[in-house]
Amino acid sequence: MRLARLGARTCFFTLKNRLDIKPFKYILAAILALACCSSVMARDRIFGLDWQSAPAQLRARGIQLSQQKTKGRLTMYLARSLPVNLSDADSYLLIFDKDAGLVKILMVGKGIVADSD
């Protein structure tokens, strides 16, 4: 009781002021969510490629790209090899946005060979 009375005068976290802290909880949760998302996006490098890279940047890294199709803002390229390859991959389709750069990667797998019994 004595701590509660003492805290009511000096502490921000009292029962009377409990409603005042709610907006801060939501603001803190939003800040943490944004921080987590941005740190994941910053380090996320699938197949060794950086999101938002331009085709010219990938060609400068030695990746051979052949343009397949353009539709509106999107351009699709085919690559047989990337910096980090999977053994089951035959090729990769890379989709680039005109302004945003690399936005999607599709892996085309090798055909499945049946086991002979």
Biotite code that builds the C-alpha atoms (Angstrom):
import biotite.structure as struc

atoms = struc.array([
    struc.Atom([0.000, 0.000, 0.000], chain_id="A", res_id=1, res_name="MET", atom_name="CA", element="C"),
    struc.Atom([2.758, 2.387, 0.917], chain_id="A", res_id=2, res_name="ARG", atom_name="CA", element="C"),
    struc.Atom([4.479, 1.773, -2.471], chain_id="A", res_id=3, res_name="LEU", atom_name="CA", element="C"),
    struc.Atom([1.219, 2.335, -4.300], chain_id="A", res_id=4, res_name="ALA", atom_name="CA", element="C"),
    struc.Atom([0.657, 5.629, -2.527], chain_id="A", res_id=5, res_name="ARG", atom_name="CA", element="C"),
    struc.Atom([4.232, 6.685, -3.141], chain_id="A", res_id=6, res_name="LEU", atom_name="CA", element="C"),
    struc.Atom([4.059, 5.595, -6.757], chain_id="A", res_id=7, res_name="GLY", atom_name="CA", element="C"),
    struc.Atom([0.799, 7.453, -7.375], chain_id="A", res_id=8, res_name="ALA", atom_name="CA", element="C"),
    struc.Atom([2.610, 10.717, -6.855], chain_id="A", res_id=9, res_name="ARG", atom_name="CA", element="C"),
    struc.Atom([5.776, 9.984, -8.814], chain_id="A", res_id=10, res_name="THR", atom_name="CA", element="C"),
    struc.Atom([5.181, 7.076, -11.201], chain_id="A", res_id=11, res_name="CYS", atom_name="CA", element="C"),
    struc.Atom([3.660, 7.357, -14.673], chain_id="A", res_id=12, res_name="PHE", atom_name="CA", element="C"),
    struc.Atom([2.284, 3.806, -14.511], chain_id="A", res_id=13, res_name="PHE", atom_name="CA", element="C"),
    struc.Atom([-0.608, 4.128, -12.044], chain_id="A", res_id=14, res_name="THR", atom_name="CA", element="C"),
    struc.Atom([-4.090, 2.676, -12.296], chain_id="A", res_id=15, res_name="LEU", atom_name="CA", element="C"),
    struc.Atom([-5.498, 6.145, -12.685], chain_id="A", res_id=16, res_name="LYS", atom_name="CA", element="C"),
    struc.Atom([-3.213, 6.881, -15.647], chain_id="A", res_id=17, res_name="ASN", atom_name="CA", element="C"),
    struc.Atom([-3.296, 3.395, -17.165], chain_id="A", res_id=18, res_name="ARG", atom_name="CA", element="C"),
    struc.Atom([-5.338, 4.518, -20.160], chain_id="A", res_id=19, res_name="LEU", atom_name="CA", element="C"),
    struc.Atom([-2.702, 7.109, -20.995], chain_id="A", res_id=20, res_name="ASP", atom_name="CA", element="C"),
    struc.Atom([-0.154, 4.377, -21.836], chain_id="A", res_id=21, res_name="ILE", atom_name="CA", element="C"),
    struc.Atom([-2.277, 2.600, -24.466], chain_id="A", res_id=22, res_name="LYS", atom_name="CA", element="C"),
    struc.Atom([-1.349, 4.865, -27.382], chain_id="A", res_id=23, res_name="PRO", atom_name="CA", element="C"),
    struc.Atom([2.324, 4.412, -26.543], chain_id="A", res_id=24, res_name="PHE", atom_name="CA", element="C"),
    struc.Atom([1.935, 0.622, -26.705], chain_id="A", res_id=25, res_name="LYS", atom_name="CA", element="C"),
    struc.Atom([0.504, 0.853, -30.199], chain_id="A", res_id=26, res_name="TYR", atom_name="CA", element="C"),
    struc.Atom([3.137, 3.303, -31.345], chain_id="A", res_id=27, res_name="ILE", atom_name="CA", element="C"),
    struc.Atom([5.909, 1.099, -29.952], chain_id="A", res_id=28, res_name="LEU", atom_name="CA", element="C"),
    struc.Atom([4.410, -1.988, -31.607], chain_id="A", res_id=29, res_name="ALA", atom_name="CA", element="C"),
    struc.Atom([4.262, -0.190, -34.958], chain_id="A", res_id=30, res_name="ALA", atom_name="CA", element="C"),
    struc.Atom([7.866, 0.999, -34.667], chain_id="A", res_id=31, res_name="ILE", atom_name="CA", element="C"),
    struc.Atom([9.076, -2.508, -33.796], chain_id="A", res_id=32, res_name="LEU", atom_name="CA", element="C"),
    struc.Atom([7.117, -4.042, -36.673], chain_id="A", res_id=33, res_name="ALA", atom_name="CA", element="C"),
    struc.Atom([8.589, -1.586, -39.169], chain_id="A", res_id=34, res_name="LEU", atom_name="CA", element="C"),
    struc.Atom([12.097, -2.104, -37.817], chain_id="A", res_id=35, res_name="ALA", atom_name="CA", element="C"),
    struc.Atom([11.782, -5.878, -38.134], chain_id="A", res_id=36, res_name="CYS", atom_name="CA", element="C"),
    struc.Atom([10.399, -5.683, -41.668], chain_id="A", res_id=37, res_name="CYS", atom_name="CA", element="C"),
    struc.Atom([13.084, -3.325, -42.892], chain_id="A", res_id=38, res_name="SER", atom_name="CA", element="C"),
    struc.Atom([15.892, -5.406, -41.384], chain_id="A", res_id=39, res_name="SER", atom_name="CA", element="C"),
    struc.Atom([14.534, -8.588, -42.980], chain_id="A", res_id=40, res_name="VAL", atom_name="CA", element="C"),
    struc.Atom([14.215, -6.921, -46.358], chain_id="A", res_id=41, res_name="MET", atom_name="CA", element="C"),
    struc.Atom([17.693, -5.448, -46.123], chain_id="A", res_id=42, res_name="ALA", atom_name="CA", element="C"),
    struc.Atom([19.382, -8.803, -45.626], chain_id="A", res_id=43, res_name="ARG", atom_name="CA", element="C"),
    struc.Atom([17.060, -11.029, -47.663], chain_id="A", res_id=44, res_name="ASP", atom_name="CA", element="C"),
    struc.Atom([19.142, -12.271, -50.605], chain_id="A", res_id=45, res_name="ARG", atom_name="CA", element="C"),
    struc.Atom([17.535, -15.237, -52.288], chain_id="A", res_id=46, res_name="ILE", atom_name="CA", element="C"),
    struc.Atom([19.819, -17.063, -54.739], chain_id="A", res_id=47, res_name="PHE", atom_name="CA", element="C"),
    struc.Atom([22.483, -14.456, -53.953], chain_id="A", res_id=48, res_name="GLY", atom_name="CA", element="C"),
    struc.Atom([20.557, -11.634, -55.636], chain_id="A", res_id=49, res_name="LEU", atom_name="CA", element="C"),
    struc.Atom([19.561, -8.286, -54.191], chain_id="A", res_id=50, res_name="ASP", atom_name="CA", element="C"),
    struc.Atom([15.949, -7.278, -54.523], chain_id="A", res_id=51, res_name="TRP", atom_name="CA", element="C"),
    struc.Atom([15.477, -4.108, -56.577], chain_id="A", res_id=52, res_name="GLN", atom_name="CA", element="C"),
    struc.Atom([18.585, -4.805, -58.676], chain_id="A", res_id=53, res_name="SER", atom_name="CA", element="C"),
    struc.Atom([18.477, -3.758, -62.313], chain_id="A", res_id=54, res_name="ALA", atom_name="CA", element="C"),
    struc.Atom([19.281, -6.197, -65.150], chain_id="A", res_id=55, res_name="PRO", atom_name="CA", element="C"),
    struc.Atom([22.440, -4.190, -65.914], chain_id="A", res_id=56, res_name="ALA", atom_name="CA", element="C"),
    struc.Atom([23.667, -4.708, -62.335], chain_id="A", res_id=57, res_name="GLN", atom_name="CA", element="C"),
    struc.Atom([23.210, -8.470, -62.620], chain_id="A", res_id=58, res_name="LEU", atom_name="CA", element="C"),
    struc.Atom([24.985, -8.565, -65.967], chain_id="A", res_id=59, res_name="ARG", atom_name="CA", element="C"),
    struc.Atom([27.874, -6.636, -64.398], chain_id="A", res_id=60, res_name="ALA", atom_name="CA", element="C"),
    struc.Atom([28.132, -9.449, -61.818], chain_id="A", res_id=61, res_name="ARG", atom_name="CA", element="C"),
    struc.Atom([28.554, -11.981, -64.664], chain_id="A", res_id=62, res_name="GLY", atom_name="CA", element="C"),
    struc.Atom([25.009, -13.345, -64.760], chain_id="A", res_id=63, res_name="ILE", atom_name="CA", element="C"),
    struc.Atom([23.911, -14.109, -68.303], chain_id="A", res_id=64, res_name="GLN", atom_name="CA", element="C"),
    struc.Atom([20.359, -12.887, -68.896], chain_id="A", res_id=65, res_name="LEU", atom_name="CA", element="C"),
    struc.Atom([18.274, -13.325, -72.014], chain_id="A", res_id=66, res_name="SER", atom_name="CA", element="C"),
    struc.Atom([15.186, -11.155, -72.361], chain_id="A", res_id=67, res_name="GLN", atom_name="CA", element="C"),
    struc.Atom([12.038, -13.220, -72.834], chain_id="A", res_id=68, res_name="GLN", atom_name="CA", element="C"),
    struc.Atom([8.990, -10.987, -72.709], chain_id="A", res_id=69, res_name="LYS", atom_name="CA", element="C"),
    struc.Atom([7.915, -7.441, -71.836], chain_id="A", res_id=70, res_name="THR", atom_name="CA", element="C"),
    struc.Atom([4.414, -6.540, -70.725], chain_id="A", res_id=71, res_name="LYS", atom_name="CA", element="C"),
    struc.Atom([3.661, -3.056, -69.461], chain_id="A", res_id=72, res_name="GLY", atom_name="CA", element="C"),
    struc.Atom([6.144, -2.176, -66.722], chain_id="A", res_id=73, res_name="ARG", atom_name="CA", element="C"),
    struc.Atom([7.420, -5.743, -66.299], chain_id="A", res_id=74, res_name="LEU", atom_name="CA", element="C"),
    struc.Atom([10.216, -7.474, -68.191], chain_id="A", res_id=75, res_name="THR", atom_name="CA", element="C"),
    struc.Atom([11.011, -11.177, -67.831], chain_id="A", res_id=76, res_name="MET", atom_name="CA", element="C"),
    struc.Atom([14.532, -12.545, -68.256], chain_id="A", res_id=77, res_name="TYR", atom_name="CA", element="C"),
    struc.Atom([15.818, -16.120, -68.317], chain_id="A", res_id=78, res_name="LEU", atom_name="CA", element="C"),
    struc.Atom([19.013, -17.075, -66.471], chain_id="A", res_id=79, res_name="ALA", atom_name="CA", element="C"),
    struc.Atom([20.578, -20.527, -66.529], chain_id="A", res_id=80, res_name="ARG", atom_name="CA", element="C"),
    struc.Atom([22.743, -19.855, -63.499], chain_id="A", res_id=81, res_name="SER", atom_name="CA", element="C"),
    struc.Atom([22.712, -17.517, -60.498], chain_id="A", res_id=82, res_name="LEU", atom_name="CA", element="C"),
    struc.Atom([25.326, -16.806, -57.804], chain_id="A", res_id=83, res_name="PRO", atom_name="CA", element="C"),
    struc.Atom([23.648, -19.392, -55.536], chain_id="A", res_id=84, res_name="VAL", atom_name="CA", element="C"),
    struc.Atom([22.168, -22.310, -57.472], chain_id="A", res_id=85, res_name="ASN", atom_name="CA", element="C"),
    struc.Atom([20.032, -25.219, -56.386], chain_id="A", res_id=86, res_name="LEU", atom_name="CA", element="C"),
    struc.Atom([20.923, -28.660, -57.749], chain_id="A", res_id=87, res_name="SER", atom_name="CA", element="C"),
    struc.Atom([17.313, -29.243, -58.863], chain_id="A", res_id=88, res_name="ASP", atom_name="CA", element="C"),
    struc.Atom([17.138, -25.988, -60.847], chain_id="A", res_id=89, res_name="ALA", atom_name="CA", element="C"),
    struc.Atom([17.233, -26.010, -64.614], chain_id="A", res_id=90, res_name="ASP", atom_name="CA", element="C"),
    struc.Atom([16.805, -22.261, -65.052], chain_id="A", res_id=91, res_name="SER", atom_name="CA", element="C"),
    struc.Atom([15.437, -19.158, -63.380], chain_id="A", res_id=92, res_name="TYR", atom_name="CA", element="C"),
    struc.Atom([12.920, -16.585, -64.561], chain_id="A", res_id=93, res_name="LEU", atom_name="CA", element="C"),
    struc.Atom([13.641, -13.127, -63.206], chain_id="A", res_id=94, res_name="LEU", atom_name="CA", element="C"),
    struc.Atom([10.939, -10.460, -63.357], chain_id="A", res_id=95, res_name="ILE", atom_name="CA", element="C"),
    struc.Atom([11.960, -6.817, -63.248], chain_id="A", res_id=96, res_name="PHE", atom_name="CA", element="C"),
    struc.Atom([9.776, -3.761, -62.795], chain_id="A", res_id=97, res_name="ASP", atom_name="CA", element="C"),
    struc.Atom([10.700, -0.662, -64.787], chain_id="A", res_id=98, res_name="LYS", atom_name="CA", element="C"),
    struc.Atom([11.271, 1.424, -61.636], chain_id="A", res_id=99, res_name="ASP", atom_name="CA", element="C"),
    struc.Atom([11.513, -1.080, -58.761], chain_id="A", res_id=100, res_name="ALA", atom_name="CA", element="C"),
    struc.Atom([14.049, -3.473, -60.313], chain_id="A", res_id=101, res_name="GLY", atom_name="CA", element="C"),
    struc.Atom([13.997, -7.183, -59.426], chain_id="A", res_id=102, res_name="LEU", atom_name="CA", element="C"),
    struc.Atom([10.611, -8.053, -57.949], chain_id="A", res_id=103, res_name="VAL", atom_name="CA", element="C"),
    struc.Atom([10.157, -11.801, -58.523], chain_id="A", res_id=104, res_name="LYS", atom_name="CA", element="C"),
    struc.Atom([12.241, -14.929, -59.054], chain_id="A", res_id=105, res_name="ILE", atom_name="CA", element="C"),
    struc.Atom([10.807, -18.185, -60.377], chain_id="A", res_id=106, res_name="LEU", atom_name="CA", element="C"),
    struc.Atom([12.897, -21.350, -60.366], chain_id="A", res_id=107, res_name="MET", atom_name="CA", element="C"),
    struc.Atom([12.245, -23.872, -63.136], chain_id="A", res_id=108, res_name="VAL", atom_name="CA", element="C"),
    struc.Atom([13.108, -27.347, -61.893], chain_id="A", res_id=109, res_name="GLY", atom_name="CA", element="C"),
    struc.Atom([14.633, -30.237, -63.802], chain_id="A", res_id=110, res_name="LYS", atom_name="CA", element="C"),
    struc.Atom([12.360, -32.994, -65.010], chain_id="A", res_id=111, res_name="GLY", atom_name="CA", element="C"),
    struc.Atom([11.649, -35.835, -62.591], chain_id="A", res_id=112, res_name="ILE", atom_name="CA", element="C"),
    struc.Atom([13.128, -39.141, -63.664], chain_id="A", res_id=113, res_name="VAL", atom_name="CA", element="C"),
    struc.Atom([11.297, -42.212, -62.407], chain_id="A", res_id=114, res_name="ALA", atom_name="CA", element="C"),
    struc.Atom([13.261, -44.922, -60.612], chain_id="A", res_id=115, res_name="ASP", atom_name="CA", element="C"),
    struc.Atom([13.466, -48.201, -62.480], chain_id="A", res_id=116, res_name="SER", atom_name="CA", element="C"),
    struc.Atom([12.292, -51.098, -60.326], chain_id="A", res_id=117, res_name="ASP", atom_name="CA", element="C"),
])
